[in-house]
């Protein structure tokens, strides 16, 4: 028989129990850490008994179709109650080693029996069934013969795909066809995994605990006890990333990568000042896993002091507290840019000190100096996005339809004169029309002169070549926006009042713009309805006097923001903002 590995056997056992709805409870009187593996024709069963050293442990292995057990035996537990059985299967000439499902029961004095099962296929049967499986040409052929195939491969009869949509069923079958399975067990594993991915694709992230709890082991996700995932307080980002998507049912590796990256994103957004060094651990792990092409060489170079590195990590904590990263790529970009900026600033400071510039007096750095490698710094500068400051243009601009919004008239005219926003033609501005998400992103990036950034992320509804493409991509890379869902930005959708506040507030923090508070309390009775991601922005902008509610007591978070509102808010920030 083709040798199998522990992961496959464990998968077979756990999957059969989970998908059939069975569960093995654990209590103080049960066997602990029981594992079953089949390799090199030897079935190994190990575990611990709470009865301790010297306790008698029994085992029974029986083919479900056989009249008598294949094996009955026992052993005395060793230190700490540990026990181990090694049973030979697939011995030539023995009739008992027939292919099929084998029930395994481990018990003993003073403990509850531990039931498991495994599928075993001998060499002869494997040789006959595997070529047939690998030669099935069409989905229809597989569908018409799936009952036979499942029986020959020991697939649990209770495991079916009736709950899936037609597309889900077809994706399962297509995940099995036109590929060479190395063994019958490999096909069996692929069948269970295809069902798992199809089910998760059609699932609801709100049911994430149940879905990942059921299918995590099937897909070999790192979600068990002691994993990063298990330690997460909030798993919603992970669930929204890997449930309800469109993953390929034959690409388990891609699903595992998406799961792991979503876990790392949640970890990054949960770092605090107290454990900020975790950023470097996470980055190093992501580099090793191939999730990013960035390097830690610049961060670890002698162009930075230890205090510089602390400042870099502290800055990231402060930034993500205001603007949680929407993707790992956005985090890596921010980290890299911050390192580069700090290296340049440190080099320029050292050059000034060495040339005597900067005045006298105490209070300066008195520790060991850093040798400035100007060539190195010049290379770093090349990596920094060039900020092009457009010339100030102030021609008179007027629109014949803004008399209805006298409170925003000055803001509209002055920002139009500076090319921050524009009309719709024929002397019209349409102040009362809802502003779209892409329109507002352009206004914010232009108004605050946000530097261009690059990202590998994308949105399904953002068409390359469209007028808004560069603006949306830059906003994504800069951490100003996320999509309206996992795949889409929301092109053409009216921006809500809370979304508008969030985007402009993130831009203020990115560009270090500060507004002096004018109010102390938020009077909105519907403030609890503001989404958690937007509450800080709404509160800060209201207290600064930049925004008001639709009434004295109502904010209307989900209400549409008009073009006049957008112009007025951005104008007020530009007029009153100060450098932090």
Secondary structure as a PSIPRED ss2 file (coil, helix, strand):
# PSIPRED VFORMAT (PSIPRED V4.0)

   1 X C   1.000  0.000  0.000
   2 X C   1.000  0.000  0.000
   3 X C   1.000  0.000  0.000
   4 X C   1.000  0.000  0.000
   5 X C   1.000  0.000  0.000
   6 X H   0.000  1.000  0.000
   7 X H   0.000  1.000  0.000
   8 X H   0.000  1.000  0.000
   9 X H   0.000  1.000  0.000
  10 X H   0.000  1.000  0.000
  11 X H   0.000  1.000  0.000
  12 X H   0.000  1.000  0.000
  13 X H   0.000  1.000  0.000
  14 X H   0.000  1.000  0.000
  15 X H   0.000  1.000  0.000
  16 X H   0.000  1.000  0.000
  17 X H   0.000  1.000  0.000
  18 X H   0.000  1.000  0.000
  19 X H   0.000  1.000  0.000
  20 X C   1.000  0.000  0.000
  21 X C   1.000  0.000  0.000
  22 X C   1.000  0.000  0.000
  23 X C   1.000  0.000  0.000
  24 X C   1.000  0.000  0.000
  25 X C   1.000  0.000  0.000
  26 X C   1.000  0.000  0.000
  27 X C   1.000  0.000  0.000
  28 X C   1.000  0.000  0.000
  29 X C   1.000  0.000  0.000
  30 X E   0.000  0.000  1.000
  31 X C   1.000  0.000  0.000
  32 X E   0.000  0.000  1.000
  33 X E   0.000  0.000  1.000
  34 X E   0.000  0.000  1.000
  35 X E   0.000  0.000  1.000
  36 X E   0.000  0.000  1.000
  37 X E   0.000  0.000  1.000
  38 X E   0.000  0.000  1.000
  39 X E   0.000  0.000  1.000
  40 X C   1.000  0.000  0.000
  41 X C   1.000  0.000  0.000
  42 X E   0.000  0.000  1.000
  43 X E   0.000  0.000  1.000
  44 X E   0.000  0.000  1.000
  45 X E   0.000  0.000  1.000
  46 X E   0.000  0.000  1.000
  47 X E   0.000  0.000  1.000
  48 X E   0.000  0.000  1.000
  49 X C   1.000  0.000  0.000
  50 X C   1.000  0.000  0.000
  51 X C   1.000  0.000  0.000
  52 X C   1.000  0.000  0.000
  53 X C   1.000  0.000  0.000
  54 X C   1.000  0.000  0.000
  55 X C   1.000  0.000  0.000
  56 X E   0.000  0.000  1.000
  57 X E   0.000  0.000  1.000
  58 X E   0.000  0.000  1.000
  59 X E   0.000  0.000  1.000
  60 X E   0.000  0.000  1.000
  61 X E   0.000  0.000  1.000
  62 X E   0.000  0.000  1.000
  63 X E   0.000  0.000  1.000
  64 X C   1.000  0.000  0.000
  65 X C   1.000  0.000  0.000
  66 X C   1.000  0.000  0.000
  67 X C   1.000  0.000  0.000
  68 X C   1.000  0.000  0.000
  69 X C   1.000  0.000  0.000
  70 X C   1.000  0.000  0.000
  71 X E   0.000  0.000  1.000
  72 X E   0.000  0.000  1.000
  73 X E   0.000  0.000  1.000
  74 X E   0.000  0.000  1.000
  75 X E   0.000  0.000  1.000
  76 X E   0.000  0.000  1.000
  77 X C   1.000  0.000  0.000
  78 X C   1.000  0.000  0.000
  79 X H   0.000  1.000  0.000
  80 X H   0.000  1.000  0.000
  81 X H   0.000  1.000  0.000
  82 X E   0.000  0.000  1.000
  83 X E   0.000  0.000  1.000
  84 X E   0.000  0.000  1.000
  85 X E   0.000  0.000  1.000
  86 X E   0.000  0.000  1.000
  87 X E   0.000  0.000  1.000
  88 X E   0.000  0.000  1.000
  89 X C   1.000  0.000  0.000
  90 X C   1.000  0.000  0.000
  91 X C   1.000  0.000  0.000
  92 X C   1.000  0.000  0.000
  93 X C   1.000  0.000  0.000
  94 X C   1.000  0.000  0.000
  95 X C   1.000  0.000  0.000
  96 X C   1.000  0.000  0.000
  97 X C   1.000  0.000  0.000
  98 X C   1.000  0.000  0.000
  99 X C   1.000  0.000  0.000
 100 X E   0.000  0.000  1.000
 101 X E   0.000  0.000  1.000
 102 X E   0.000  0.000  1.000
 103 X E   0.000  0.000  1.000
 104 X E   0.000  0.000  1.000
 105 X E   0.000  0.000  1.000
 106 X E   0.000  0.000  1.000
 107 X E   0.000  0.000  1.000
 108 X E   0.000  0.000  1.000
 109 X C   1.000  0.000  0.000
 110 X C   1.000  0.000  0.000
 111 X C   1.000  0.000  0.000
 112 X E   0.000  0.000  1.000
 113 X C   1.000  0.000  0.000
 114 X E   0.000  0.000  1.000
 115 X E   0.000  0.000  1.000
 116 X E   0.000  0.000  1.000
 117 X E   0.000  0.000  1.000
 118 X E   0.000  0.000  1.000
 119 X E   0.000  0.000  1.000
 120 X E   0.000  0.000  1.000
 121 X C   1.000  0.000  0.000
 122 X C   1.000  0.000  0.000
 123 X H   0.000  1.000  0.000
 124 X H   0.000  1.000  0.000
 125 X H   0.000  1.000  0.000
 126 X H   0.000  1.000  0.000
 127 X H   0.000  1.000  0.000
 128 X H   0.000  1.000  0.000
 129 X H   0.000  1.000  0.000
 130 X H   0.000  1.000  0.000
 131 X H   0.000  1.000  0.000
 132 X H   0.000  1.000  0.000
 133 X H   0.000  1.000  0.000
 134 X H   0.000  1.000  0.000
 135 X H   0.000  1.000  0.000
 136 X C   1.000  0.000  0.000
 137 X C   1.000  0.000  0.000
 138 X C   1.000  0.000  0.000
 139 X H   0.000  1.000  0.000
 140 X H   0.000  1.000  0.000
 141 X H   0.000  1.000  0.000
 142 X H   0.000  1.000  0.000
 143 X H   0.000  1.000  0.000
 144 X H   0.000  1.000  0.000
 145 X H   0.000  1.000  0.000
 146 X H   0.000  1.000  0.000
 147 X H   0.000  1.000  0.000
 148 X H   0.000  1.000  0.000
 149 X H   0.000  1.000  0.000
 150 X H   0.000  1.000  0.000
 151 X H   0.000  1.000  0.000
 152 X H   0.000  1.000  0.000
 153 X C   1.000  0.000  0.000
 154 X C   1.000  0.000  0.000
 155 X C   1.000  0.000  0.000
 156 X C   1.000  0.000  0.000
 157 X C   1.000  0.000  0.000
 158 X C   1.000  0.000  0.000
 159 X C   1.000  0.000  0.000
 160 X C   1.000  0.000  0.000
 161 X C   1.000  0.000  0.000
 162 X C   1.000  0.000  0.000
 163 X C   1.000  0.000  0.000
 164 X C   1.000  0.000  0.000
 165 X C   1.000  0.000  0.000
 166 X H   0.000  1.000  0.000
 167 X H   0.000  1.000  0.000
 168 X H   0.000  1.000  0.000
 169 X H   0.000  1.000  0.000
 170 X H   0.000  1.000  0.000
 171 X H   0.000  1.000  0.000
 172 X H   0.000  1.000  0.000
 173 X H   0.000  1.000  0.000
 174 X H   0.000  1.000  0.000
 175 X C   1.000  0.000  0.000
 176 X C   1.000  0.000  0.000
 177 X C   1.000  0.000  0.000
 178 X C   1.000  0.000  0.000
 179 X C   1.000  0.000  0.000
 180 X C   1.000  0.000  0.000
 181 X C   1.000  0.000  0.000
 182 X C   1.000  0.000  0.000
 183 X C   1.000  0.000  0.000
 184 X H   0.000  1.000  0.000
 185 X H   0.000  1.000  0.000
 186 X H   0.000  1.000  0.000
 187 X H   0.000  1.000  0.000
 188 X H   0.000  1.000  0.000
 189 X H   0.000  1.000  0.000
 190 X H   0.000  1.000  0.000
 191 X H   0.000  1.000  0.000
 192 X H   0.000  1.000  0.000
 193 X H   0.000  1.000  0.000
 194 X H   0.000  1.000  0.000
 195 X H   0.000  1.000  0.000
 196 X H   0.000  1.000  0.000
 197 X H   0.000  1.000  0.000
 198 X H   0.000  1.000  0.000
 199 X H   0.000  1.000  0.000
 200 X H   0.000  1.000  0.000
 201 X H   0.000  1.000  0.000
 202 X C   1.000  0.000  0.000
 203 X C   1.000  0.000  0.000
 204 X C   1.000  0.000  0.000
 205 X H   0.000  1.000  0.000
 206 X H   0.000  1.000  0.000
 207 X H   0.000  1.000  0.000
 208 X H   0.000  1.000  0.000
 209 X H   0.000  1.000  0.000
 210 X H   0.000  1.000  0.000
 211 X H   0.000  1.000  0.000
 212 X H   0.000  1.000  0.000
 213 X H   0.000  1.000  0.000
 214 X H   0.000  1.000  0.000
 215 X H   0.000  1.000  0.000
 216 X C   1.000  0.000  0.000
 217 X C   1.000  0.000  0.000
 218 X C   1.000  0.000  0.000
 219 X C   1.000  0.000  0.000
 220 X C   1.000  0.000  0.000
 221 X C   1.000  0.000  0.000
 222 X C   1.000  0.000  0.000
 223 X C   1.000  0.000  0.000
 224 X C   1.000  0.000  0.000
 225 X C   1.000  0.000  0.000
 226 X C   1.000  0.000  0.000
 227 X C   1.000  0.000  0.000
 228 X C   1.000  0.000  0.000
 229 X H   0.000  1.000  0.000
 230 X H   0.000  1.000  0.000
 231 X H   0.000  1.000  0.000
 232 X C   1.000  0.000  0.000
 233 X C   1.000  0.000  0.000
 234 X C   1.000  0.000  0.000
 235 X C   1.000  0.000  0.000
 236 X H   0.000  1.000  0.000
 237 X H   0.000  1.000  0.000
 238 X H   0.000  1.000  0.000
 239 X H   0.000  1.000  0.000
 240 X H   0.000  1.000  0.000
 241 X H   0.000  1.000  0.000
 242 X H   0.000  1.000  0.000
 243 X C   1.000  0.000  0.000
 244 X C   1.000  0.000  0.000
 245 X C   1.000  0.000  0.000
 246 X C   1.000  0.000  0.000
 247 X C   1.000  0.000  0.000
 248 X C   1.000  0.000  0.000
 249 X C   1.000  0.000  0.000
 250 X C   1.000  0.000  0.000
 251 X C   1.000  0.000  0.000
 252 X H   0.000  1.000  0.000
 253 X H   0.000  1.000  0.000
 254 X H   0.000  1.000  0.000
 255 X H   0.000  1.000  0.000
 256 X H   0.000  1.000  0.000
 257 X H   0.000  1.000  0.000
 258 X H   0.000  1.000  0.000
 259 X H   0.000  1.000  0.000
 260 X H   0.000  1.000  0.000
 261 X H   0.000  1.000  0.000
 262 X H   0.000  1.000  0.000
 263 X H   0.000  1.000  0.000
 264 X H   0.000  1.000  0.000
 265 X H   0.000  1.000  0.000
 266 X H   0.000  1.000  0.000
 267 X H   0.000  1.000  0.000
 268 X H   0.000  1.000  0.000
 269 X H   0.000  1.000  0.000
 270 X H   0.000  1.000  0.000
 271 X C   1.000  0.000  0.000
 272 X C   1.000  0.000  0.000
 273 X H   0.000  1.000  0.000
 274 X H   0.000  1.000  0.000
 275 X H   0.000  1.000  0.000
 276 X C   1.000  0.000  0.000
 277 X C   1.000  0.000  0.000
 278 X H   0.000  1.000  0.000
 279 X H   0.000  1.000  0.000
 280 X H   0.000  1.000  0.000
 281 X H   0.000  1.000  0.000
 282 X H   0.000  1.000  0.000
 283 X H   0.000  1.000  0.000
 284 X H   0.000  1.000  0.000
 285 X H   0.000  1.000  0.000
 286 X H   0.000  1.000  0.000
 287 X H   0.000  1.000  0.000
 288 X H   0.000  1.000  0.000
 289 X H   0.000  1.000  0.000
 290 X C   1.000  0.000  0.000
 291 X C   1.000  0.000  0.000
 292 X C   1.000  0.000  0.000
 293 X C   1.000  0.000  0.000
 294 X C   1.000  0.000  0.000
 295 X C   1.000  0.000  0.000
 296 X C   1.000  0.000  0.000
 297 X H   0.000  1.000  0.000
 298 X H   0.000  1.000  0.000
 299 X H   0.000  1.000  0.000
 300 X H   0.000  1.000  0.000
 301 X C   1.000  0.000  0.000
 302 X C   1.000  0.000  0.000
 303 X C   1.000  0.000  0.000
 304 X C   1.000  0.000  0.000
 305 X C   1.000  0.000  0.000
 306 X H   0.000  1.000  0.000
 307 X H   0.000  1.000  0.000
 308 X H   0.000  1.000  0.000
 309 X H   0.000  1.000  0.000
 310 X H   0.000  1.000  0.000
 311 X H   0.000  1.000  0.000
 312 X H   0.000  1.000  0.000
 313 X H   0.000  1.000  0.000
 314 X H   0.000  1.000  0.000
 315 X H   0.000  1.000  0.000
 316 X H   0.000  1.000  0.000
 317 X H   0.000  1.000  0.000
 318 X H   0.000  1.000  0.000
 319 X H   0.000  1.000  0.000
 320 X H   0.000  1.000  0.000
 321 X H   0.000  1.000  0.000
 322 X H   0.000  1.000  0.000
 323 X C   1.000  0.000  0.000
 324 X C   1.000  0.000  0.000
 325 X C   1.000  0.000  0.000
 326 X C   1.000  0.000  0.000
 327 X C   1.000  0.000  0.000
 328 X H   0.000  1.000  0.000
 329 X H   0.000  1.000  0.000
 330 X H   0.000  1.000  0.000
 331 X H   0.000  1.000  0.000
 332 X H   0.000  1.000  0.000
 333 X H   0.000  1.000  0.000
 334 X H   0.000  1.000  0.000
 335 X H   0.000  1.000  0.000
 336 X H   0.000  1.000  0.000
 337 X H   0.000  1.000  0.000
 338 X H   0.000  1.000  0.000
 339 X H   0.000  1.000  0.000
 340 X H   0.000  1.000  0.000
 341 X H   0.000  1.000  0.000
 342 X H   0.000  1.000  0.000
 343 X H   0.000  1.000  0.000
 344 X H   0.000  1.000  0.000
 345 X H   0.000  1.000  0.000
 346 X H   0.000  1.000  0.000
 347 X H   0.000  1.000  0.000
 348 X H   0.000  1.000  0.000
 349 X H   0.000  1.000  0.000
 350 X H   0.000  1.000  0.000
 351 X H   0.000  1.000  0.000
 352 X H   0.000  1.000  0.000
 353 X H   0.000  1.000  0.000
 354 X H   0.000  1.000  0.000
 355 X C   1.000  0.000  0.000
 356 X C   1.000  0.000  0.000
 357 X C   1.000  0.000  0.000
 358 X C   1.000  0.000  0.000
 359 X C   1.000  0.000  0.000
 360 X C   1.000  0.000  0.000
 361 X C   1.000  0.000  0.000
 362 X C   1.000  0.000  0.000
 363 X C   1.000  0.000  0.000
 364 X C   1.000  0.000  0.000
 365 X C   1.000  0.000  0.000
 366 X C   1.000  0.000  0.000
 367 X C   1.000  0.000  0.000
 368 X C   1.000  0.000  0.000
 369 X C   1.000  0.000  0.000
 370 X C   1.000  0.000  0.000
 371 X C   1.000  0.000  0.000
 372 X C   1.000  0.000  0.000
 373 X C   1.000  0.000  0.000
 374 X H   0.000  1.000  0.000
 375 X H   0.000  1.000  0.000
 376 X H   0.000  1.000  0.000
 377 X H   0.000  1.000  0.000
 378 X H   0.000  1.000  0.000
 379 X H   0.000  1.000  0.000
 380 X H   0.000  1.000  0.000
 381 X H   0.000  1.000  0.000
 382 X H   0.000  1.000  0.000
 383 X H   0.000  1.000  0.000
 384 X C   1.000  0.000  0.000
 385 X C   1.000  0.000  0.000
 386 X C   1.000  0.000  0.000
 387 X C   1.000  0.000  0.000
 388 X C   1.000  0.000  0.000
 389 X C   1.000  0.000  0.000
 390 X C   1.000  0.000  0.000
 391 X C   1.000  0.000  0.000
 392 X C   1.000  0.000  0.000
 393 X C   1.000  0.000  0.000
 394 X C   1.000  0.000  0.000
 395 X C   1.000  0.000  0.000
 396 X C   1.000  0.000  0.000
 397 X C   1.000  0.000  0.000
 398 X C   1.000  0.000  0.000
 399 X C   1.000  0.000  0.000
 400 X C   1.000  0.000  0.000
 401 X C   1.000  0.000  0.000
 402 X C   1.000  0.000  0.000
 403 X H   0.000  1.000  0.000
 404 X H   0.000  1.000  0.000
 405 X H   0.000  1.000  0.000
 406 X H   0.000  1.000  0.000
 407 X H   0.000  1.000  0.000
 408 X H   0.000  1.000  0.000
 409 X H   0.000  1.000  0.000
 410 X H   0.000  1.000  0.000
 411 X H   0.000  1.000  0.000
 412 X H   0.000  1.000  0.000
 413 X H   0.000  1.000  0.000
 414 X H   0.000  1.000  0.000
 415 X H   0.000  1.000  0.000
 416 X H   0.000  1.000  0.000
 417 X H   0.000  1.000  0.000
 418 X C   1.000  0.000  0.000
 419 X C   1.000  0.000  0.000
 420 X C   1.000  0.000  0.000
 421 X C   1.000  0.000  0.000
 422 X C   1.000  0.000  0.000
 423 X C   1.000  0.000  0.000
 424 X C   1.000  0.000  0.000
 425 X E   0.000  0.000  1.000
 426 X C   1.000  0.000  0.000
 427 X C   1.000  0.000  0.000
 428 X E   0.000  0.000  1.000
 429 X C   1.000  0.000  0.000
 430 X C   1.000  0.000  0.000
 431 X C   1.000  0.000  0.000
 432 X C   1.000  0.000  0.000
 433 X C   1.000  0.000  0.000
 434 X E   0.000  0.000  1.000
 435 X C   1.000  0.000  0.000
 436 X E   0.000  0.000  1.000
 437 X H   0.000  1.000  0.000
 438 X H   0.000  1.000  0.000
 439 X H   0.000  1.000  0.000
 440 X H   0.000  1.000  0.000
 441 X H   0.000  1.000  0.000
 442 X H   0.000  1.000  0.000
 443 X H   0.000  1.000  0.000
 444 X H   0.000  1.000  0.000
 445 X H   0.000  1.000  0.000
 446 X H   0.000  1.000  0.000
 447 X H   0.000  1.000  0.000
 448 X C   1.000  0.000  0.000
 449 X C   1.000  0.000  0.000
 450 X C   1.000  0.000  0.000
 451 X C   1.000  0.000  0.000
 452 X C   1.000  0.000  0.000
 453 X C   1.000  0.000  0.000
 454 X C   1.000  0.000  0.000
 455 X C   1.000  0.000  0.000
 456 X C   1.000  0.000  0.000
 457 X C   1.000  0.000  0.000
 458 X C   1.000  0.000  0.000
 459 X C   1.000  0.000  0.000
 460 X C   1.000  0.000  0.000
 461 X C   1.000  0.000  0.000
 462 X C   1.000  0.000  0.000
 463 X C   1.000  0.000  0.000
 464 X C   1.000  0.000  0.000
 465 X C   1.000  0.000  0.000
 466 X C   1.000  0.000  0.000
 467 X C   1.000  0.000  0.000
 468 X C   1.000  0.000  0.000
 469 X H   0.000  1.000  0.000
 470 X H   0.000  1.000  0.000
 471 X H   0.000  1.000  0.000
 472 X H   0.000  1.000  0.000
 473 X H   0.000  1.000  0.000
 474 X H   0.000  1.000  0.000
 475 X H   0.000  1.000  0.000
 476 X H   0.000  1.000  0.000
 477 X H   0.000  1.000  0.000
 478 X C   1.000  0.000  0.000
 479 X C   1.000  0.000  0.000
 480 X C   1.000  0.000  0.000
 481 X C   1.000  0.000  0.000
 482 X C   1.000  0.000  0.000
 483 X C   1.000  0.000  0.000
 484 X C   1.000  0.000  0.000
 485 X C   1.000  0.000  0.000
 486 X C   1.000  0.000  0.000
 487 X C   1.000  0.000  0.000
 488 X C   1.000  0.000  0.000
 489 X C   1.000  0.000  0.000
 490 X C   1.000  0.000  0.000
 491 X C   1.000  0.000  0.000
 492 X C   1.000  0.000  0.000
 493 X C   1.000  0.000  0.000
 494 X E   0.000  0.000  1.000
 495 X C   1.000  0.000  0.000
 496 X E   0.000  0.000  1.000
 497 X H   0.000  1.000  0.000
 498 X H   0.000  1.000  0.000
 499 X H   0.000  1.000  0.000
 500 X H   0.000  1.000  0.000
 501 X H   0.000  1.000  0.000
 502 X H   0.000  1.000  0.000
 503 X H   0.000  1.000  0.000
 504 X H   0.000  1.000  0.000
 505 X H   0.000  1.000  0.000
 506 X H   0.000  1.000  0.000
 507 X H   0.000  1.000  0.000
 508 X H   0.000  1.000  0.000
 509 X H   0.000  1.000  0.000
 510 X H   0.000  1.000  0.000
 511 X C   1.000  0.000  0.000
 512 X C   1.000  0.000  0.000
 513 X E   0.000  0.000  1.000
 514 X E   0.000  0.000  1.000
 515 X C   1.000  0.000  0.000
 516 X C   1.000  0.000  0.000
 517 X C   1.000  0.000  0.000
 518 X C   1.000  0.000  0.000
 519 X C   1.000  0.000  0.000
 520 X C   1.000  0.000  0.000
 521 X C   1.000  0.000  0.000
 522 X C   1.000  0.000  0.000
 523 X C   1.000  0.000  0.000
 524 X C   1.000  0.000  0.000
 525 X C   1.000  0.000  0.000
 526 X C   1.000  0.000  0.000
 527 X H   0.000  1.000  0.000
 528 X H   0.000  1.000  0.000
 529 X H   0.000  1.000  0.000
 530 X C   1.000  0.000  0.000
 531 X C   1.000  0.000  0.000
 532 X H   0.000  1.000  0.000
 533 X H   0.000  1.000  0.000
 534 X H   0.000  1.000  0.000
 535 X H   0.000  1.000  0.000
 536 X H   0.000  1.000  0.000
 537 X H   0.000  1.000  0.000
 538 X H   0.000  1.000  0.000
 539 X H   0.000  1.000  0.000
 540 X H   0.000  1.000  0.000
 541 X H   0.000  1.000  0.000
 542 X H   0.000  1.000  0.000
 543 X H   0.000  1.000  0.000
 544 X C   1.000  0.000  0.000
 545 X C   1.000  0.000  0.000
 546 X C   1.000  0.000  0.000
 547 X C   1.000  0.000  0.000
 548 X C   1.000  0.000  0.000
 549 X C   1.000  0.000  0.000
 550 X C   1.000  0.000  0.000
 551 X C   1.000  0.000  0.000
 552 X C   1.000  0.000  0.000
 553 X C   1.000  0.000  0.000
 554 X C   1.000  0.000  0.000
 555 X C   1.000  0.000  0.000
 556 X C   1.000  0.000  0.000
 557 X C   1.000  0.000  0.000
 558 X C   1.000  0.000  0.000
 559 X C   1.000  0.000  0.000
 560 X E   0.000  0.000  1.000
 561 X C   1.000  0.000  0.000
 562 X E   0.000  0.000  1.000
 563 X H   0.000  1.000  0.000
 564 X H   0.000  1.000  0.000
 565 X H   0.000  1.000  0.000
 566 X H   0.000  1.000  0.000
 567 X H   0.000  1.000  0.000
 568 X H   0.000  1.000  0.000
 569 X H   0.000  1.000  0.000
 570 X H   0.000  1.000  0.000
 571 X H   0.000  1.000  0.000
 572 X H   0.000  1.000  0.000
 573 X H   0.000  1.000  0.000
 574 X H   0.000  1.000  0.000
 575 X H   0.000  1.000  0.000
 576 X H   0.000  1.000  0.000
 577 X C   1.000  0.000  0.000
 578 X E   0.000  0.000  1.000
 579 X E   0.000  0.000  1.000
 580 X C   1.000  0.000  0.000
